[in-house]
């Protein structure tokens, strides 16, 4: 490997070590709660945006 590749790899590894693992953030129950709130919030945002955004056919 070249010197710059090693430097880039070290940066990626350092960032990877700073991000917590999935199991550190979520247990099974909290993951399901997160998914429910995420889906509900996505549906609500899509509904609100659909009131303001209209798609017109191209003529």
N, C-alpha and C positions, 0 to 999 in steps of 0.2 A: 504494500500500500504506500501511496505517497504521503507526504507530510500533511497536505491539506485534507486528504481523505481521513486520516487519523484524527485530525482536529474536528472535522465535521462529525465523525462517529462519536467522539467524546462529547460534543454538544448534544447530540441526539440521546446518548446514554444518560447524560446529566438531566435532561428534560424528562426522560422516561422514568428516572428514579424519583423525580419530584412529584409525579402524578400518582395519586393513591390507586391501589388495585381495586377492581370492581367489588371484591368481597370485603374490602375495608370500608367501602362507602355504603353498600347495601347488604341487608340480610334478605331472606326470601320475602318476608312480609313487607318490608319497606320498599322492595322493588315493585311488588304488585300495587302498592299504594301509589308510588310514583307513576307507574304506567297508567293507572286510572285517572289521576289528575292531569297527566300529560295529554291523554286522549281527549278528556273532557275540555281542557283548555284549547286544544287544537280545533275541536268542533265549534266551540263558542267563538273563537277568533275568525274561523272561516265563515260562520253565520253572520257575524257583524260586518266583515269585509264584503260579503255578498250583497249587503244593503247599499254599499257605496260604490261598488265596482260593477259595471255592466259590460258584457262583451257583445259587441255589435257585429253582425255578419259583414263580410267584405263584399261590396257590390261591384 
